[in-house]
């Protein structure tokens, strides 16, 4: 991850002003305006999707009702009053496979490095690499001149199915990225930690744990939906891995994302359970030190959480 661009995205283009997040349940759009060095959430909207219209998975069809998804995208864009030909698109983590690959020696030519990365991920991808979109980003430097790379692999036809829904809604997905990457973008844009920290992202159908060191993701784990106890145990395993394999001495902070899915009582209960296991305060996502909310927008933890992935996508280009 270079600054606040963890995955590099699947397409390169100028910074957008509107981002759309698609989940299995909802479509959410956020518009951000720039005022010199200050930024403001100028509008947002969210609509529910019909059941099973979208099922975000790695290796089979995702968009089962393109008309419903296109209608949802069109609706949120109309609601925020943004006629834009181009949006940033945020997809669930479960549509892609994320890996950290390390090379003791990095090829000097980008084309050679790209081929080497593709050869490495080919072995673990559950589909043909020729049918995939592959994005990679330099991550942590290694002693002796080596480097890790954060690699995102997704089936091209799955990504295209979301892009076609955007086109049917009258817009173009100029940037495509994953939800957890952009939760991290929102946090990094708001505050840099002095030590390693952990993102715990709980979605309706999966959970992601990512360890961040400076601007680099040094560990990324995605699992299908689990119980609270399973998630707490996964946090414990990640903490042990961080200490034993990553040279960490405990997390400086833990950030819990997913309040919009869980609801307030469930989020608070999980937050307390994670604090007991991690031994450090567990925070909720709050991007307001980097982006203000427009006057008269009532702000609570669930709203901040719901807007963070789309907002992180908008911030990643500007902060970088």
LOVEX-677035 format. One line per field, with one value per residue: x, y, z of N, C-alpha, C, O in turn; residue number from 1. Coordinates in steps of 0.05 Angstrom, whole numbers. Example, Ala and Ser with C-alpha at 12.3 -4.5 7.8 and 13.67 -1.06 7.14 Angstrom:
BEGIN
nX (264_257)
nY (-114_-45)
nZ (156_142)
caX (246_273)
caY (-90_-21)
caZ (156_143)
cX (264_258)
cY (-66_1)
cZ (156_157)
oX (285_268)
oY (-66_23)
oZ (169_161)
i (1_2)
//
This chain:
BEGIN
nX (17_14_16_-50_-72_-88_-98_-87_-128_-170_-172_-142_-151_-172_-187_-251_-315_-358_-376_-396_-421_-431_-466_-488_-538_-549_-545_-502_-489_-441_-426_-373_-347_-295_-261_-215_-166_-200_-252_-318_-373_-423_-470_-510_-537_-577_-602_-643_-631_-666_-677_-626_-612_-561_-504_-448_-393_-333_-324_-367_-427_-447_-483_-548_-594_-592_-621_-647_-603_-581_-624_-622_-572_-581_-621_-597_-560_-592_-618_-578_-570_-531_-508_-468_-418_-383_-362_-333_-326_-343_-334_-354_-307_-309_-311_-262_-195_-145_-77_-13_49_117_181_249_285_270_247_275_247_181_144_166_162_106_92_117_89_38_48_59_9_-23_-21_-52_-102_-171_-189_-177_-119_-117_-168_-176_-175_-121_-92_-38_1_57_80_103_172_228_283_347_333_288_216_147_85_20_-33_-89_-139_-189_-245_-253_-303_-339_-327_-339_-394_-415_-397_-426_-478_-472_-465_-515_-544_-530_-479_-407_-360_-304_-263_-248_-253_-240_-280_-256_-205_-217_-242_-196_-169_-202_-192_-136_-133_-155_-125_-60_-30_17_37_29_-37_-103_-154_-220_-267_-333_-379_-444_-439_-387_-322_-267_-199_-148_-81_-46_11_42_33_23_-9_2_-18_-73_-135_-190_-253_-311_-376_-379_-392_-398_-363_-328_-306_-280_-242_-213_-191_-157_-122_-100_-73_-34_-6_12_47_84_101_104_133_109_88_39_-24_-32_-81_-148_-195_-262_-305_-368_-413_-460_-484_-489_-518_-532_-535_-513_-463_-438_-435_-401_-357_-340_-326_-284_-247_-235_-208_-167_-141_-138_-165_-223_-242_-293_-306_-289_-288_-287_-247_-220_-257_-312_-381_-437_-475_-533_-536_-550_-507_-485_-455_-469_-482_-433_-401_-428_-420_-365_-333_-344_-330_-276_-256_-261_-226_-176_-149_-142_-113_-67)
nY (-24_42_101_123_84_26_-19_-4_-4_-24_5_63_132_203_235_218_249_225_165_97_45_-24_-76_-141_-129_-74_-11_43_112_165_233_278_342_389_441_481_462_434_385_360_319_323_300_241_175_116_54_-5_-70_-120_-185_-232_-208_-191_-229_-231_-267_-307_-341_-350_-329_-263_-219_-226_-201_-155_-112_-95_-80_-39_-3_9_35_78_103_121_156_195_213_239_280_282_286_249_225_188_145_123_56_12_-53_-114_-149_-203_-214_-219_-246_-234_-227_-228_-223_-238_-217_-231_-209_-157_-152_-106_-85_-64_-94_-145_-155_-154_-200_-239_-234_-249_-302_-323_-316_-347_-399_-403_-382_-396_-399_-390_-352_-323_-307_-268_-205_-171_-135_-100_-75_-41_-61_-70_-56_-101_-127_-121_-105_-129_-136_-135_-147_-126_-161_-164_-205_-219_-249_-231_-228_-224_-174_-143_-150_-119_-69_-65_-58_-7_21_13_43_93_113_109_63_85_74_16_-19_-52_-61_-65_-45_8_24_24_65_109_111_120_169_201_194_176_120_109_59_-11_-28_-57_-74_-94_-118_-129_-158_-174_-225_-241_-235_-192_-186_-141_-123_-64_-28_31_58_10_-52_-109_-157_-196_-223_-259_-285_-328_-312_-313_-335_-291_-310_-341_-300_-269_-306_-310_-259_-264_-304_-275_-235_-266_-285_-236_-222_-266_-275_-227_-193_-159_-122_-122_-90_-22_1_-20_-22_-25_-43_-44_-31_-11_-56_-91_-64_-21_-45_-97_-84_-57_-98_-135_-102_-96_-150_-158_-121_-144_-190_-170_-134_-79_-14_-14_18_53_68_133_186_241_278_284_293_335_334_356_413_402_348_294_259_196_136_91_114_139_94_67_102_103_65_81_135_130_111_157_190_166_178_233_243_214)
nZ (0_-19_11_17_-18_-21_-55_-106_-142_-198_-244_-271_-260_-257_-193_-169_-150_-129_-97_-99_-60_-62_-31_-9_10_3_-33_-30_-36_-36_-37_-42_-28_-44_-11_-17_26_58_66_52_67_24_8_15_4_11_-8_-2_-30_-68_-41_-54_-102_-108_-96_-65_-81_-91_-135_-170_-205_-188_-194_-197_-210_-251_-267_-220_-189_-221_-218_-164_-160_-195_-167_-117_-137_-161_-116_-86_-118_-158_-221_-252_-296_-281_-229_-167_-148_-97_-74_-41_2_-7_-61_-83_-81_-35_-27_5_-22_-22_-44_-44_-78_-122_-187_-233_-276_-290_-320_-318_-263_-257_-287_-255_-207_-225_-238_-188_-160_-190_-174_-128_-140_-150_-201_-272_-284_-330_-336_-300_-264_-242_-192_-162_-108_-81_-17_48_59_58_96_66_16_-6_-18_1_-33_-41_-66_-107_-133_-178_-210_-277_-304_-262_-238_-283_-285_-244_-262_-310_-289_-267_-315_-338_-304_-320_-311_-303_-278_-256_-221_-183_-123_-59_1_54_45_38_84_114_86_101_156_158_132_171_218_235_265_317_324_303_280_283_238_244_206_200_162_133_110_114_147_157_175_183_190_201_187_194_132_107_93_130_142_121_127_106_120_116_141_212_280_339_378_348_317_356_372_325_323_367_347_305_333_359_314_295_336_338_285_257_287_323_381_406_393_375_370_359_308_297_246_215_242_218_198_241_280_338_393_386_364_406_445_418_413_467_478_443_463_512_495_461_493_489_476_436_379_342_272_252_214_216_229_183_143_140_160_124_143_183_174_211_253_271_302_270_220_206_201_159_116_110_76_22_26_40_-8_-40_-13_-19_-66_-61_-13_-23)
caX (0_29_-1_-77_-81_-79_-99_-81_-152_-168_-169_-129_-165_-171_-204_-280_-328_-379_-369_-419_-414_-451_-464_-509_-563_-555_-528_-498_-473_-431_-414_-355_-338_-269_-261_-187_-155_-221_-270_-344_-394_-444_-496_-508_-563_-575_-627_-641_-634_-683_-662_-612_-606_-532_-492_-419_-376_-308_-320_-392_-441_-454_-506_-569_-615_-578_-641_-651_-579_-580_-644_-612_-551_-593_-637_-580_-547_-612_-624_-557_-570_-506_-508_-440_-413_-362_-362_-316_-343_-332_-346_-348_-282_-313_-310_-234_-175_-124_-53_13_71_143_204_274_296_249_256_276_227_153_132_176_150_78_91_125_66_16_56_56_-19_-36_-22_-72_-128_-189_-198_-154_-109_-123_-195_-176_-164_-100_-81_-18_11_79_73_125_199_241_312_363_323_264_191_122_66_-8_-43_-118_-146_-218_-254_-260_-331_-353_-323_-354_-423_-421_-392_-449_-500_-467_-471_-544_-554_-523_-453_-384_-344_-277_-245_-261_-236_-254_-291_-237_-183_-226_-244_-168_-164_-216_-178_-110_-137_-163_-105_-39_-23_46_43_11_-64_-119_-181_-238_-289_-354_-401_-466_-432_-358_-307_-239_-181_-124_-62_-35_36_46_15_24_-22_22_-32_-100_-149_-219_-267_-340_-389_-375_-405_-382_-341_-308_-292_-262_-219_-197_-175_-135_-102_-86_-55_-12_10_26_69_103_112_107_150_93_87_12_-36_-35_-109_-165_-218_-284_-322_-391_-435_-484_-495_-495_-536_-518_-530_-495_-437_-427_-428_-377_-334_-330_-314_-258_-230_-225_-189_-144_-127_-134_-191_-233_-255_-310_-296_-298_-271_-294_-224_-211_-279_-334_-408_-451_-494_-559_-535_-546_-485_-482_-435_-477_-480_-405_-392_-441_-408_-336_-320_-347_-315_-248_-249_-257_-203_-151_-136_-135_-93_-43)
caY (0_67_121_113_70_-1_-40_7_-4_-39_24_88_155_225_231_223_263_208_136_79_19_-45_-100_-160_-119_-46_7_69_132_188_255_294_367_400_469_485_438_421_368_357_301_341_286_212_161_87_39_-34_-86_-144_-209_-249_-194_-191_-248_-227_-290_-306_-358_-355_-305_-245_-201_-243_-184_-131_-90_-85_-66_-14_14_19_54_102_116_135_179_216_223_258_302_283_275_244_203_171_141_102_33_-4_-79_-130_-163_-231_-218_-221_-259_-216_-241_-214_-238_-225_-224_-222_-191_-147_-146_-77_-77_-68_-116_-170_-158_-161_-228_-255_-233_-265_-330_-331_-318_-367_-424_-402_-373_-418_-395_-385_-325_-309_-297_-252_-178_-172_-109_-103_-50_-45_-60_-65_-62_-122_-124_-131_-95_-143_-122_-149_-135_-132_-169_-169_-221_-224_-257_-208_-227_-215_-145_-131_-151_-95_-46_-63_-47_22_32_13_65_118_122_91_57_92_61_-6_-27_-68_-47_-63_-27_35_29_32_92_129_113_132_198_215_194_156_109_107_31_-28_-29_-79_-69_-116_-110_-149_-155_-194_-251_-246_-218_-188_-175_-131_-110_-42_-17_55_58_-16_-75_-130_-182_-193_-249_-257_-310_-327_-303_-330_-325_-272_-324_-348_-276_-263_-325_-303_-236_-275_-317_-254_-222_-284_-284_-210_-222_-287_-275_-200_-177_-139_-123_-114_-70_5_6_-38_-7_-43_-33_-61_-23_-8_-82_-104_-49_-10_-63_-118_-73_-51_-123_-145_-85_-104_-176_-154_-107_-164_-208_-156_-119_-51_-2_-19_42_52_85_161_200_270_295_288_302_345_328_380_422_390_319_282_240_176_116_74_129_142_67_61_119_102_53_98_159_123_110_184_202_153_192_260_242_205)
caZ (0_-21_23_21_-42_-14_-76_-132_-158_-223_-265_-262_-270_-238_-170_-172_-128_-119_-95_-95_-49_-66_-14_-15_19_-1_-49_-16_-51_-21_-52_-26_-41_-35_-7_-11_40_73_51_65_56_15_6_15_1_13_-14_1_-54_-64_-32_-74_-126_-109_-77_-70_-76_-105_-159_-185_-212_-165_-199_-207_-221_-259_-268_-192_-180_-236_-207_-138_-165_-206_-146_-98_-151_-164_-89_-77_-137_-173_-248_-258_-315_-270_-200_-156_-141_-75_-74_-17_2_-15_-90_-92_-64_-29_-18_9_-34_-16_-61_-33_-99_-139_-215_-238_-297_-280_-335_-307_-237_-262_-295_-233_-189_-236_-236_-160_-151_-207_-159_-107_-150_-157_-229_-289_-282_-355_-334_-276_-262_-222_-184_-141_-97_-63_11_67_51_73_99_44_-10_-15_-13_-1_-50_-36_-92_-108_-156_-180_-237_-294_-311_-238_-237_-305_-280_-228_-280_-328_-274_-266_-342_-342_-288_-332_-302_-309_-254_-264_-202_-169_-101_-39_24_76_37_40_113_122_75_117_182_153_126_195_239_233_290_322_323_287_289_272_229_245_189_202_142_137_100_117_165_148_195_169_207_186_198_178_109_95_104_133_145_112_128_101_126_114_166_235_305_354_392_327_309_378_371_302_331_384_329_290_352_363_290_295_356_332_257_247_305_337_410_414_375_387_370_343_297_290_225_211_259_203_193_266_298_361_416_378_360_433_457_405_420_493_476_430_482_532_482_450_514_481_469_409_369_318_251_254_194_216_230_156_126_156_151_117_163_185_172_237_252_293_295_248_195_200_191_133_95_110_53_-2_31_38_-36_-50_0_-25_-88_-53_7_-36)
cX (18_10_-29_-88_-74_-79_-90_-106_-149_-167_-157_-144_-165_-191_-233_-290_-351_-369_-395_-409_-438_-445_-486_-537_-570_-537_-527_-481_-466_-419_-397_-346_-312_-272_-232_-175_-175_-239_-295_-360_-418_-471_-490_-536_-557_-602_-622_-644_-652_-665_-651_-607_-576_-522_-462_-403_-352_-310_-346_-406_-450_-480_-528_-592_-602_-597_-645_-627_-576_-600_-635_-590_-562_-608_-620_-567_-567_-618_-603_-554_-544_-509_-478_-436_-394_-363_-340_-334_-329_-348_-339_-321_-285_-312_-282_-218_-152_-100_-30_35_97_164_229_289_273_259_255_255_199_140_141_164_121_75_98_102_44_23_53_26_-34_-40_-44_-100_-145_-201_-174_-145_-114_-151_-198_-167_-145_-90_-61_-8_35_71_99_152_210_270_326_353_299_239_168_104_38_-22_-73_-125_-176_-225_-263_-290_-348_-351_-340_-384_-432_-417_-416_-474_-497_-474_-501_-558_-546_-496_-432_-367_-314_-256_-261_-242_-253_-260_-270_-214_-192_-236_-217_-162_-177_-202_-152_-112_-144_-141_-86_-32_7_55_25_-17_-80_-146_-197_-263_-309_-376_-422_-457_-403_-346_-278_-223_-156_-107_-47_-11_44_25_12_6_-2_9_-61_-113_-179_-232_-297_-351_-386_-390_-387_-358_-320_-292_-272_-238_-201_-180_-152_-114_-86_-66_-31_6_25_50_91_117_117_123_135_93_60_2_-38_-65_-123_-189_-238_-302_-345_-415_-461_-498_-505_-517_-522_-514_-510_-466_-423_-419_-403_-353_-322_-316_-286_-238_-218_-204_-164_-128_-122_-162_-198_-250_-274_-299_-307_-278_-273_-270_-212_-232_-302_-360_-422_-471_-521_-559_-530_-527_-485_-463_-443_-475_-450_-394_-403_-428_-378_-323_-321_-330_-285_-239_-245_-232_-176_-135_-126_-112_-66_-30)
cY (25_89_109_100_41_-20_-30_9_-20_-21_49_112_178_221_236_239_247_179_121_53_0_-68_-119_-148_-91_-34_33_87_155_208_272_319_376_430_477_460_423_405_363_336_319_327_256_200_131_75_9_-47_-110_-167_-224_-234_-193_-211_-247_-252_-289_-319_-367_-329_-289_-230_-218_-227_-157_-107_-78_-70_-40_6_26_40_81_118_133_159_202_229_244_281_305_270_272_221_183_170_122_81_16_-30_-94_-145_-191_-235_-222_-236_-240_-231_-221_-232_-223_-236_-213_-204_-183_-141_-116_-67_-84_-91_-143_-176_-166_-190_-246_-256_-251_-295_-340_-335_-339_-393_-426_-394_-396_-415_-389_-356_-309_-297_-277_-223_-179_-144_-114_-76_-56_-42_-56_-73_-84_-117_-135_-123_-109_-126_-141_-133_-145_-137_-176_-183_-225_-233_-233_-205_-218_-185_-131_-130_-127_-69_-43_-51_-16_34_33_35_93_129_102_88_61_80_39_-15_-42_-52_-43_-45_2_43_39_59_113_133_128_162_214_216_171_146_107_78_15_-27_-50_-68_-95_-108_-134_-142_-176_-222_-258_-229_-216_-176_-166_-117_-89_-31_7_57_31_-36_-98_-157_-177_-220_-244_-284_-306_-320_-323_-319_-305_-286_-332_-323_-267_-281_-318_-278_-245_-288_-296_-240_-239_-284_-258_-210_-242_-284_-247_-182_-155_-143_-116_-92_-43_12_-16_-21_-28_-30_-53_-54_-20_-34_-94_-90_-42_-30_-85_-108_-68_-77_-135_-128_-92_-131_-174_-140_-126_-182_-194_-140_-90_-40_-7_5_36_72_113_177_231_288_300_299_311_335_355_387_408_360_308_259_222_155_99_88_132_116_61_77_115_88_70_123_153_121_137_197_191_167_220_260_233_227)
cZ (0_-12_25_-4_-39_-37_-103_-150_-183_-248_-254_-275_-250_-215_-176_-148_-116_-119_-88_-83_-53_-46_-23_-9_9_-23_-34_-33_-32_-40_-33_-42_-28_-33_2_1_57_55_67_51_49_13_7_12_2_8_-11_-26_-48_-56_-56_-100_-130_-88_-81_-62_-96_-133_-172_-189_-187_-170_-212_-218_-227_-260_-240_-183_-195_-225_-181_-142_-176_-185_-127_-111_-155_-137_-80_-97_-153_-201_-256_-277_-304_-240_-193_-145_-120_-74_-48_-20_-10_-45_-100_-72_-60_-17_-13_-2_-30_-36_-47_-52_-118_-167_-220_-258_-287_-294_-324_-279_-239_-269_-272_-212_-199_-234_-207_-152_-167_-191_-139_-116_-157_-185_-246_-287_-307_-354_-311_-281_-238_-216_-161_-133_-79_-34_27_54_69_76_75_17_-20_-9_-14_-20_-43_-62_-90_-134_-156_-208_-253_-299_-287_-235_-259_-300_-263_-246_-299_-315_-272_-293_-347_-326_-298_-323_-308_-284_-262_-246_-188_-147_-80_-14_46_70_43_68_123_111_93_144_178_147_151_216_234_261_293_322_305_298_273_263_231_230_189_182_147_130_102_139_155_171_180_190_190_201_182_157_96_109_106_139_136_111_124_105_122_141_188_259_319_367_372_319_331_378_347_308_349_367_314_308_357_338_288_313_347_305_246_265_320_366_421_396_390_388_354_334_287_269_221_228_244_198_220_282_324_384_410_375_387_447_445_412_447_493_464_448_503_520_473_471_507_474_440_401_346_297_254_236_196_221_203_137_144_144_145_139_160_179_200_236_276_284_272_221_187_188_163_110_91_85_28_2_29_10_-48_-38_-10_-47_-78_-33_-4_-51)
oX (34_-9_-32_-112_-57_-60_-85_-105_-127_-162_-161_-148_-158_-209_-239_-276_-362_-356_-412_-391_-461_-423_-501_-557_-593_-516_-547_-461_-481_-404_-406_-340_-308_-282_-227_-175_-169_-242_-295_-360_-432_-492_-468_-556_-536_-622_-601_-659_-654_-642_-665_-598_-566_-530_-452_-400_-352_-298_-347_-398_-459_-497_-526_-608_-602_-589_-646_-629_-569_-594_-639_-591_-555_-607_-626_-563_-560_-623_-610_-538_-537_-513_-466_-450_-389_-365_-330_-355_-307_-373_-319_-313_-266_-313_-278_-225_-140_-104_-29_39_99_165_231_304_259_279_236_247_193_125_125_157_112_57_85_97_32_6_45_20_-55_-61_-54_-120_-136_-221_-152_-161_-115_-157_-220_-152_-153_-82_-66_-7_34_56_116_154_204_282_319_363_289_241_168_107_34_-23_-81_-117_-187_-211_-279_-301_-369_-371_-353_-398_-453_-433_-423_-489_-517_-487_-510_-579_-554_-491_-438_-361_-302_-233_-285_-218_-277_-248_-266_-205_-176_-237_-214_-150_-164_-200_-145_-95_-138_-138_-94_-27_21_79_7_-21_-72_-160_-188_-279_-303_-390_-419_-467_-394_-359_-267_-233_-144_-116_-37_-12_52_1_-1_6_11_22_-73_-104_-191_-222_-307_-338_-389_-399_-364_-336_-296_-268_-249_-215_-177_-158_-130_-90_-62_-44_-8_31_49_71_115_140_134_127_147_97_58_18_-46_-73_-110_-202_-232_-312_-341_-435_-483_-523_-527_-533_-503_-492_-493_-447_-400_-398_-385_-331_-298_-295_-267_-214_-195_-184_-142_-105_-104_-180_-182_-270_-271_-285_-331_-255_-263_-273_-197_-226_-311_-362_-420_-481_-531_-581_-509_-530_-485_-455_-426_-467_-444_-378_-388_-427_-368_-304_-301_-317_-270_-216_-227_-218_-156_-111_-104_-94_-45_-9)
oY (28_96_87_104_31_-36_-45_22_-29_-30_56_112_173_205_258_243_255_169_131_41_7_-77_-114_-157_-84_-45_45_78_163_201_279_317_372_443_478_439_403_411_363_334_328_340_247_214_122_84_-1_-38_-119_-169_-229_-247_-195_-209_-261_-258_-274_-309_-388_-308_-301_-229_-224_-237_-139_-85_-53_-49_-20_30_50_60_102_143_155_180_225_253_264_299_327_245_291_201_162_190_107_87_8_-30_-87_-152_-202_-258_-228_-240_-230_-247_-200_-254_-199_-259_-190_-186_-200_-126_-103_-44_-106_-106_-161_-198_-183_-204_-267_-277_-266_-312_-363_-355_-348_-407_-447_-398_-415_-429_-382_-337_-284_-279_-269_-218_-186_-130_-130_-57_-75_-24_-39_-93_-85_-103_-156_-133_-102_-105_-161_-109_-169_-119_-191_-173_-235_-226_-217_-183_-205_-171_-111_-112_-116_-51_-20_-37_-2_55_53_44_113_153_80_107_43_77_42_-19_-45_-32_-21_-30_19_67_58_75_134_155_145_178_238_237_148_163_104_73_27_-26_-58_-55_-116_-92_-155_-122_-194_-241_-278_-210_-236_-158_-182_-100_-95_-27_5_59_29_-38_-104_-178_-156_-239_-227_-305_-284_-323_-347_-296_-302_-275_-330_-325_-259_-272_-321_-276_-235_-283_-299_-233_-229_-284_-257_-199_-235_-289_-244_-158_-136_-165_-104_-76_-42_27_-29_-8_-45_-8_-77_-68_-25_-34_-106_-103_-55_-33_-91_-122_-74_-78_-144_-139_-92_-134_-187_-147_-125_-188_-204_-134_-78_-55_-4_12_15_91_117_181_245_312_319_314_295_329_374_370_403_348_313_241_231_154_92_76_128_116_51_67_122_99_73_133_169_127_141_212_205_169_229_277_243_223)
oZ (18_-26_35_-11_-53_-39_-121_-171_-189_-270_-231_-300_-227_-217_-187_-128_-96_-137_-74_-94_-48_-45_-41_-20_6_-30_-26_-44_-15_-58_-12_-65_-4_-51_26_-11_68_31_92_26_67_16_1_17_-6_18_-16_-44_-25_-63_-75_-119_-153_-65_-99_-38_-114_-152_-184_-178_-167_-152_-236_-234_-211_-253_-237_-170_-182_-223_-175_-128_-167_-184_-120_-99_-152_-136_-67_-92_-161_-203_-267_-275_-317_-227_-209_-133_-124_-72_-35_-42_-22_-54_-124_-49_-80_2_-26_9_-33_-43_-40_-44_-128_-169_-212_-257_-277_-282_-323_-273_-224_-259_-269_-201_-184_-229_-203_-140_-159_-194_-132_-102_-170_-191_-235_-288_-306_-370_-303_-300_-216_-235_-143_-148_-63_-27_19_40_93_59_64_-4_-42_4_-29_-24_-38_-79_-72_-156_-136_-227_-243_-299_-290_-230_-254_-308_-267_-244_-305_-327_-274_-295_-359_-332_-287_-327_-317_-270_-273_-254_-182_-152_-84_-8_56_87_51_74_137_126_98_154_194_155_152_229_229_279_273_320_293_322_251_279_221_241_179_186_164_142_92_149_145_185_165_206_169_226_159_163_75_133_86_139_143_97_137_95_124_162_184_259_312_367_378_315_325_382_349_299_346_371_310_299_359_341_280_306_349_302_228_260_329_376_442_385_413_406_337_350_271_274_225_229_255_195_221_295_331_393_426_383_391_459_459_416_450_506_473_448_510_533_476_467_518_466_422_414_333_304_257_244_179_216_199_119_161_120_161_153_138_180_212_219_299_261_255_201_164_169_146_87_70_74_14_-17_19_4_-65_-51_-9_-45_-86_-35_4_-63)
i (1_2_3_4_5_6_7_8_9_10_11_12_13_14_15_16_17_18_19_20_21_22_23_24_25_26_27_28_29_30_31_32_33_34_35_36_37_38_39_40_41_42_43_44_45_46_47_48_49_50_51_52_53_54_55_56_57_58_59_60_61_62_63_64_65_66_67_68_69_70_71_72_73_74_75_76_77_78_79_80_81_82_83_84_85_86_87_88_89_90_91_92_93_94_95_96_97_98_99_100_101_102_103_104_105_106_107_108_109_110_111_112_113_114_115_116_117_118_119_120_121_122_123_124_125_126_127_128_129_130_131_132_133_134_135_136_137_138_139_140_141_142_143_144_145_146_147_148_149_150_151_152_153_154_155_156_157_158_159_160_161_162_163_164_165_166_167_168_169_170_171_172_173_174_175_176_177_178_179_180_181_182_183_184_185_186_187_188_189_190_191_192_193_194_195_196_197_198_199_200_201_202_203_204_205_206_207_208_209_210_211_212_213_214_215_216_217_218_219_220_221_222_223_224_225_226_227_228_229_230_231_232_233_234_235_236_237_238_239_240_241_242_243_244_245_246_247_248_249_250_251_252_253_254_255_256_257_258_259_260_261_262_263_264_265_266_267_268_269_270_271_272_273_274_275_276_277_278_279_280_281_282_283_284_285_286_287_288_289_290_291_292_293_294_295_296_297_298_299_300_301_302_303_304_305_306_307_308_309_310_311_312_313_314_315_316_317_318_319_320)
//
